[in-house]
Amino acid sequence: MRAVVMSGYGRPDVLNMSEVDLPEPGDGQIRLAVRLAGVGPTDLAIRGGHLRHAFPMTDPAILGFEAAGVVDAVGPGVDDVAPGDEVAASLPGLGGYAEYVVADYWVRKPEAVSWADAAAVPASGEAAVRVLRLLGVTAGETLLILGGAGAVGTIATQLAVAAGVTVISAVREQDFAVTGQWGATPIDYTRPLGDSVTAVDAVFDAAGRSDLGTAVHLAGGPERVITLSDPRGPQIGVTLSSSVPGGIRPALSEVMTRLGEQRLTLRPHTVRPLTEAAAVHAGLESGALHTKVLLATSKTGRTPLEALRSTDREGR
């Protein structure tokens, strides 16, 4: 199969298309023929070598925490899905930037949910649910979300507001309107945090490049400040959070159910070919790309399995 393989830590040009062995599903696993794979800020941090202790290099080294596609094969013990079923998968072990990936955690894609939304929500939704639970924010408390208009921040904002939490969201000025529609109070992320906020109960850093020192001060200490991808966090007592196996499937189910029932809105997505993964990373780092980016395994957006079946039909 084809995959985007990371040759080492460094600039986006360490990402290159390669031919790698087709993975085989083990006990309790499925193999997914990927249709779309999500790109997130943690992918960029891993590629840059900033999280090498949390995510050591594998062989082959394939990024991507989330994907959506068609079940291609199932391992022993899997009885809730079968080949041909449409699913979205969370991939804490990475691997989404590929035509096929083996997954331990998945959820069925409701018919009402688009392929783009299905691919964009697994890692982002799981992270939003996980961190909100870890922070323990409750109705009446105030939560500051850094990167509130990003993929994770968008979901976290809506979940927190629905729970009765007062949300202050650090975003770009052009995102003030949509952030306000979700029920949050927007502040300009380009201004010093201390100029816009005096105190909060908790801080959710979904941006990875924020003023964590000030965030700790605003929260009265690091105990209720969590970051998803800023490697500086642990140096000042801030938790650098990653997926916890036991909580992944419940979180996937929660966000996918909300999507299917139209109780959750995602930001617009940009779809680019899998072959442009390096360019996408460069665009996100430079600020040229501001939306959630999904990598498509083919120009038509079909999975390799779908393309093969189509070719068979056309040949007949």
N, C-alpha and C positions, 0 to 999 in steps of 0.2 A: 504494500500500500504506500501511498504518498503521505508525507507528514512534514511539518515545519520543524526542523531539528535545530536546537541551540548548540553551536559548536564550542561555546565557552561563555564566560561572563563578559559583558562589555556593551558596546553600542548596538543599535538595532541590526547592523549588518552581520551579527553573529547568527541571525536567524536565516536559514536556507531550506529550500525544498529538497527532500531526500527520499529515497526508497528505503523502507524499513520493513521488518518482518510483521506479518499480520498477527496481532495478539490473539490468544485463545482464552476464553472465559474459564475461570476456575469455579470452585464451589461457591454457590450463592452469587455468582456474577453473570452479567450479560455482556454481549458484544454489541455495540451500537454502530450502525452505519450512519456517520455524522452528516447531517444536513447543514446545520449552522453551529458555530462555536463562538462563545463570547470572549471578548478581550477585556480584561480588567486592570486596574492600577497595580494590583499585586503582581501581575504578570511582568509588568515593566520593572518593578523593584527586584524581582527574582532574576530577570535577565541582566540587570545592571550589577548583580552580585551583592546587593544590599541585604539580602535575606538568605545568604548561602548557608548559615547555620540552621535555619529553620527548614530550608528546602535545598538540601544538598543535590549536586548534579547527579543525574541518572543516565543510563545508557540504554536506548537513546534518550536525550533530554528534550521532551516535548511539553511545551507550556499549555495552559488552558484548563480552567477550573470548571467549565460548564459547557454543555452541548445539548442539542436536540436532534433527534433523528429516528430511524427505524430500527427496531431490534433485529439483529442479524443472526445471532446465535445465543443460546442460554447454557449456563453451566449446571452441574448437578445441584438439586435443591431449589431451583427457581421454578415456581409454579404460578406466579401472579402475572407473568407476561409471557408471550411467545413470539417467535419470529414473525415479523410483519407489523407488530404493534408499534404505535407512535409514542415516544417517551421523551422526557427531558431528564438529564442526569447531572448530578453534582459530582465533581471529580477532585476530591481533596488530594489525590495522588497525581494530579495533573494529567495531561495527555490529550486535551481537546483539539489542538491544532493538527488534526489528522483526518484521514478518510474514515478510519475506524478507531474505536476506543473501547476498552473494557471498563465497565462501571460496577461499583458496589452499591450505589445509591441512585434510585431513579423514581420517577413518578409518571403516571400516564398523562399524556397531553390531552386535555379536554378538547372536544371538537370546536368549541367557541374560542379557543385560544390560538392565536396565530403562531406560525413557526418562529417568527422573529421574537415574539414575547416569550415563547417557551424556551428558546435558547438564551435569552437575556436574563432570565429570572433565577435559575438554580443557585449559582454561587452568590449573586447579589442578595437574593431573598433569604438564603440560609444565613448569610452574614448579618443581615439586618435583624432577623429574628434572634439569632444567637447573642449578639452584642446587647440588644435591648434587655434580654433576660439576664445577662451577666451584670448589667448596670442596675437592674432591679428598679427601674423607674416606674412610678405609680401615678395614678390620677392626682393632679394638683401640684406635682413637681415640675421643675423646669429643666429641660434638656437642651444643650447646645450641640448641634450637629455641624461639623466642619465638612464641607463638601456636600451640602444638603441637596444639591441639584444633580449629583452624579447618580449612577445606577443604584448603588447601595443606599445613598442618602435619600433618594426619591422614595424608596420602599420604607425605610426606617421612619421617615417623616410621617407618612400616611398611617403606619401602624401605631406610632406613638400618639398621634393626634386622636386616632380612633379609641385609644385607651384612656383619653382624658388628660394626657400630658401636655404641658405648655412647651412648644418647640420654638427655639430660636435657630434659624438656619443661615449659615454663612455661605453665600452664593455670589455669583456675578450679578451686576445690576440688571442685565437683560433677563435674569431668571427671577427677579423679584415678583413679577405678576403670577407666574405659575406656582411659585413657592407659597404665595399668599392664598392661592386657590386651594391648596392642600391643607390650609389652616395654620401654617407656621408664620412666624414673624421673620422676614428676611433682613439680613444685615450684609453690608458690602465686605466680602472676604478680602478685598485689597487694602482695607483700612485696618489699623491695629485693633486687635480684639478688645483691648481695654478701653478703647474709645467708644465702643458700641454696647458693651455688656459689663455689668458690675459684679454679678454673682449668679451662679447656676447650681443645680443639684448634681448634675452629671454632664459628661462630655463624651460624644461619640465622634471620633476622628475617622471619617470615611474618605478623607482627601489624601492623607499620607505626606503632605508637604505643608503642614500648618505650624502655628506657634504653640507647641505643646506646653512650653513653660508657662505662658500666660493662661492657657487652658487649665493647667493644674492649679494655678492661683485662683482662678474664677470658681473652681469646684471645691476650694478649700483643702486641697490635697490630691494626690494621685490615685486614691483608692477607687474613685468612681470616674476615672478617665480611661478610655480604651481606644487603641488605635488598631487599624487593620493592616497597615503596611509601613509605618514609619519606624525604621530601625533605631531611631534615637530614643524611642519611648522607654524601653527598659532602663536606660541610663538615668532617667529621672523618676523611676518607679511606676511608669505607665505600662499597663498590660498590653502586650502585642498578641492579639487574639487570633487563633486559627480554629478550624473546624473540630468539633468533638463528635466522634462517630455516632454515639447514641442519640444525638439531637438532629442529625442531618435529615433523616426521612420525615420526622414530624414537621420540621421546618419547611421542607419541600411541599409536603401535603398542604400545609397552611397557606403558603403563598400561591400555589397553583389553584387551590380552591377559590381563593379570593379573586384571582384573575378570571377564572371561569365564571364566577358570579358577578363580575364587573364591579367588585368592591376594591379594586386596586388598579391604579393607572401607572403605566411605565412611560418614560420619556421616549421620543422618537429614536429610531435606530438608524445607523449607517451600515449597509452591507457591502463588504468588499471581498474579492476572491481570496481564497486561502494563500495563493501565491504572493499576495501583497502584504503578508503579515509584517515583514520588516518595515515597509513603508507606513503601515498603520501605527506601529510602535513609534516611529520617528514623528509622525504627525501628532500623536497624543502627547509626546514629550515636549514638542515645540509649541503646543497650543493651537496648531493649525486645525486639529480635530477636537471638537468639544462634545460630541454625542457619543452614546454607547455604540461600539463597533462590533459587528458580527462578521465572522469569516465564513464564507460559503465554500463548500467543497467542490462546486462546479458552477459554471456560468449560469446554469438554469436553476441553481439552488437545489437540485435533486441530489439525493445521496448516491454513492457509487452503486448500491444495490438497485435503486430505482432506475438509474441510467442503464444498468445492465439489462434489466427487464424490458426497458423501452427499446434497447437495441435488438433484443431477441424478437420482440413483437414486430419491429420494422423489418427484420430479416425475413420473417415469415410472410 
